Amino acid sequence: MNRATAALAAGLGLLAVALALTLTRSPVSVAATNAPPNVAEEPIAYTQQDASYCQGGEEIPRATSAIRVWLTADTGPRVRLTASRGGRLLTGGERGSGWVGGSVTVPVRPLARAVSGVTLCVSVAVHDETVIVQGSAAPSTAVGLQAGGLRLPARMWVEYLRPGERSWASLIPTILRHMSFGHAEPGEWSAFAALALLATAAAMAAAAAFRALG
């Protein structure tokens, strides 16, 4: 076996190991959210400079591994997040710049148990951007969002994420069933057939590469 063939074999082996490890892991799911049901989000604050937003009355579920904050930006800036209670830091994390869309997900250190009465603070380091905070109006009795020392009559929307109870591998049949919705017979077997054809094509391509290198 020459070096090129060995390198190709090693690469395919590493790819297979990476795929197997990925399939054994669980996708994240939304453990809780403070967004009220059947309510559309709306802009509640915006900034074109460095800013911090804090909101009390939050509850972090056990094993939360990431917190998704509803911020909108064309090219999002660096975001730092902290969660504290009674002035004591519970967890936190940071997300680098470059994110896009209507939310940003910040990885955090999971907590061993659920904690209520949490104050969540989000800081953005803005450079020539506009960041919009999304949420919804809140009653005067609710704990509102604080921005620059001012309390707003609204709450920023937050989602708490944690690994699901099922692995990617166990979800494959469900994913394939969803792929078959709206298609003609044979239903979900068409998805299995497509995957089988894809795997066959990949195997044939690998075999051809090995022959060419051999």
N, C-alpha and C positions, 0 to 999 in steps of 0.2 A: 504494500500500500504506500503510494507516494504521499508527499506532504499535503498536496492539494486535496487529495481524497480524504486524508485523515482530518484535515481542517473542516471539510464539508460534513463528514460524519460527526465530528465533535459539535459543530454548529447545530445540526439537526437534533442531536442528543440533548443539548442545552435547551433548545426550543421545546422539545417534548417535556423536559423536566419543568420548565417554566409554565407550560400549559397545565400540567398535572397539579402543580402547586396552586395555580389560579383557580382551578375547578374545585379544590378542596376548601377554599375560602368562602366567606359569606358576603353577599352584597350588603351595603348599608341600607337601613330603612329608617323612616321617620318615626322616632319613638314618641315625640310630642311636639306640639306647635302652639304658639299663643295666638295664631290667626283665628279670628272668629269665623264660624261656618257661614257659607253663603254670603260672604261679603267680599267685594272686589278691592284689591289693594289700590292705594292712591298715594301720590307724593305728599309727605308730611314735613320734609325739610330738605334743604340742599346746601352744598358748600362748594366753593371754588378755591379753598385754602385748607390748610391743616385744621382738623376739627375732631372733637370727641363727643360721643353721644352715650349717655348712660340711662339705664332703665331698670327700675326695681320691680319687685314682685314676680320675678321669674322663678321657675322650678326646673332644675336639671335632672332628668331621669338617670337612673343607675346605668353605668357602662356607656354613657354618651362619649363617643370618640370624635365627633365633629359637630360644630355649630354652624348652621347656615343662616346668614343675615341677609335680609332683603335690601340690598343696595344696588342701585343701577348706575352703570358707567359705560361709556364707549370703550375705554381702555382703563380698567380699574387700577387704582393705586395700591400701595402696600397697606394692609389692614392688620391691626393688632387688636386682639380681643382678650378681655379679662373677665372672670366671674368671681365675685367675692360676696361674703356675708359677714356683717358686723365688722367690716374693715379687714377681714382676713381673706387673703387670696386663696381661692379653692382650685382653680385651674385657669388655663389660658393658652393662647397660641397666636401664631402669626401666619399670614398669607402674603406672599410676594405680589408685586405688581404684575399686570398683564392679563388679569381675569376680565371677562366680558359678560354682558347680559344683565339680568335683573336680580342676581343674588351672588353671594360669595360664600364659599364654604371654608371654614377655618378648622384645621385639626386641633384637638385639645387632648389633654391627659384625662383618661376616663376616671370617673369617681366610683368608689366601691358601693356607694348607696345614693339614693335619690336625695336631693337637697332642695328645700324650698326657701323662699325669702331671699333669693339671690339678686344681686345687682350686677347687671351685665353692662360692660362698657366697651365701646367700639371706637377705635381711633384710626383715622385715615391720614396718610401723608400725601397730600395732593400736589401735583405739579402740572399746571396747565390743563386741568381736567375739571369736569363738573360731576360731582357725586350726588345722587338723589337718594334719600332715605324713603323707603316704601313702608306703608303700614295702613292704619285706619284710625278714624276718630275714636276717642275713648270718653266715657262719661267722666264728669268732674270728680267722681269718687274714686276712679281708678288711678293707679300709679302711672303717670305719663312720662314721656320721653323728656330728658333734660339735655339741652343743647346750649353750650356757652353760658351756663348758669341759669338759663330760662327753662321753665317747665312748659311743655307743649301739651295741648289737650288731645293727644294722640299717642298711639303705641307703635313702636317699630316691630315689624313681624320677624319672628325668629323660629327656626326649626331645629330640633335636637335629633341628631343622627347617631345610630349605633349599629353594629353588625347584626344582621338578621339571624334567625335560628336555623335557616337552611343554607346549604352550600350551593355554589353555582351549578355543580354537577347534579344535585337533586332537583334543580329548577329547569333542567334541560327539557324534560317532557312538557312542562307547562309552557316554556318559551316556544317550542315547536308547535304546540296546539294554537298558540296565538298567531304564529306565522301563517298557519293554514286558514285562519278566519277570512272569509270573503273570497276564497278561491274555489275553483271547481273541484270535483272529485279527482283524486282520492283523498281529499282532506289533508289531515296532518301527515299522511304517508308521503305526500308530495314534498314536504319539508325534509323528511328523512331521506328521500331519494335524492334531493338536491345536495344534501350534506354528503351522502355516499359518493355521488359523482365528483364533488369537490375533493374529497379525500382520495379517490382513485386518481384524479388528475394530478394531485400533489405527489402521490406515490410514483406515478409514471414519470413526472418531471424529475424527481430525485433519482430514480433509477437511470434515467437518461444522462443526468449529470455525472453519476458515478461511472457509467460506461465511457463517457467522453473523457473523464479525468484518468480513467484506468488505462 
